[in-house]
């Protein structure tokens, strides 16, 4: 099965061609992948209107999903969640500017930042309070910090 999606946005035109294989009789390792149902190949072509750059990329996925036309959209939605989380971490914790490079420092900090973000999201504060406006009082007020940490 083949499906094609086209997106326009952020000064780019992107076309994704999704090829799905659900006949896995040729696949030798099907015993090791118990829930494997499909192999997916996505050929992506991206054109940037601003600078005229053209990129091609091929990505492969294994999946437990049945063959359906919306797999291409589901994969895109999954990466949107990942990208949105990265954006939130960068805006709220300035992760992209981090100088942590030695050993596991960057990975450890990322885990701490995600934990802090989860606690901030759960914090009992007025509904429209931004994450930044929850972090600041948590740094200054031990009472609010205890609420955030759920101690």
N, C-alpha and C positions, 0 to 999 in steps of 0.2 A: 504494500500500500504506500502511496506517495501523496503527501499534501504540501501545499506551498502557502506560506504566509508572507505578507509584506507589511512593513511598518515604516511610518514617516514620523520623524521627531528628532529633536535636539540637533537639527541641521544635518540629519543623516537619512538615507534611504537604505533599509535593510530587507533583504529577501532571504527567507529560510526555507529550504527544501528538506522535508522530513521523509526519510525512507524507513519503513518498518518491515522487519522480517519476523514472522511468527511461526514459520515452519522450521523448527530447530532440530530436525532429524539428523542433520549433518554435524551438530554440535556434540563433541565427544564428552564434555564435562557436565552434562545435564544432571548427573547424580549429585554433584557438588553444589549445584545452584538449584535447590529444590523448588523455589517459587519463580524461577526464570520463565517468562512467557514471551518476551520480545527482545530483539536487538534493534537498536535505533541508530540511524546515521543522520546527522543534520549538517547540510552544506549551507553555509552562511556567506552571503555576499553583501558587503557594506560599502556604500558610497557616501563620502562626506562632501556636502555641497560647498562648504566654506573653502576648503583647500584642494578639492578635487581628488583626494586620495581614495583609492579603491583597495579593499581588503577582501580576501577569501579565506575561509576557515572551515575545517571539517571537524566535527565532534562526534564521538560515539558514546552510546549509553546502553546499559543493560537494564531491564525493567521487569517488574512483576505485573505491570498493567497489560490488559488485553489490548489487541489491536483496535484502535479507534482514531478517528480523524483529529481529535482534540489533543493528542499526545504532544504535538508541537507547542500548543498553547500552555499545556501543563508544565512542560520543561521551562518555558519562558517565565511562567508565573513563579516557579520555584526559585529561579535565579533573581527575580525581582525581590523576593523576600530576603535573600542573601544580600543583595545590593542595598536594600533599604536599611537593613541592620548595620551594614558597614557605614552608611551615610550617617546614621544616628550616632554610632560610636565615634565617628570622626568629628561631628559637630559638637557633641557633648563632652567628649574626652580628648579631643584633638589627637586622635590616634595616628593620623598620617604624619604628623610632625614629630612623633616620638623618636627618640634616639636610642631606644633599647635594642641592642644588637648582639649582646654576648649571651651565649648559652640559651637557656629557655626563658629569658627575661621577657621577650615580646609575647610569647605564648602565655606565660603566667599572667602578665598584665592584662592580656585580652580576656582571660577567664575572670579575673577580678572585675574588669570593666563591665563585662556582660552580667555578672552577678549583681553589681551595683545598679546597673540599668534596670534589671528585673525588680530589685527592691524599690528603686525610685518609682517605677511604673505602678507598683502595688501600694505605694505610700498613700495614706489617708490625708489628702489635701483637697482644697477646693477643685472642682472638676476641671476647670480650664487652666490650671496651673501648669506651666511648662516644666520640662525636665530640669532645665537650668535653674528655674526658680524653686525647685524642690531640693536640688543639690546644695545650693548656697546656704539655706537655713539649716540643713543637716550638718554642714560643716561648723556652723556657729552655735547651734542650740543643742545641748545634750538631750533635752526632752524630745525635740523633733527627731533627732538622730536615733533615739531609742525606738520611736514609732516606725521609722524607716527600716531599722534593723530587726524590728519585731521582737525586741528583747523584753 
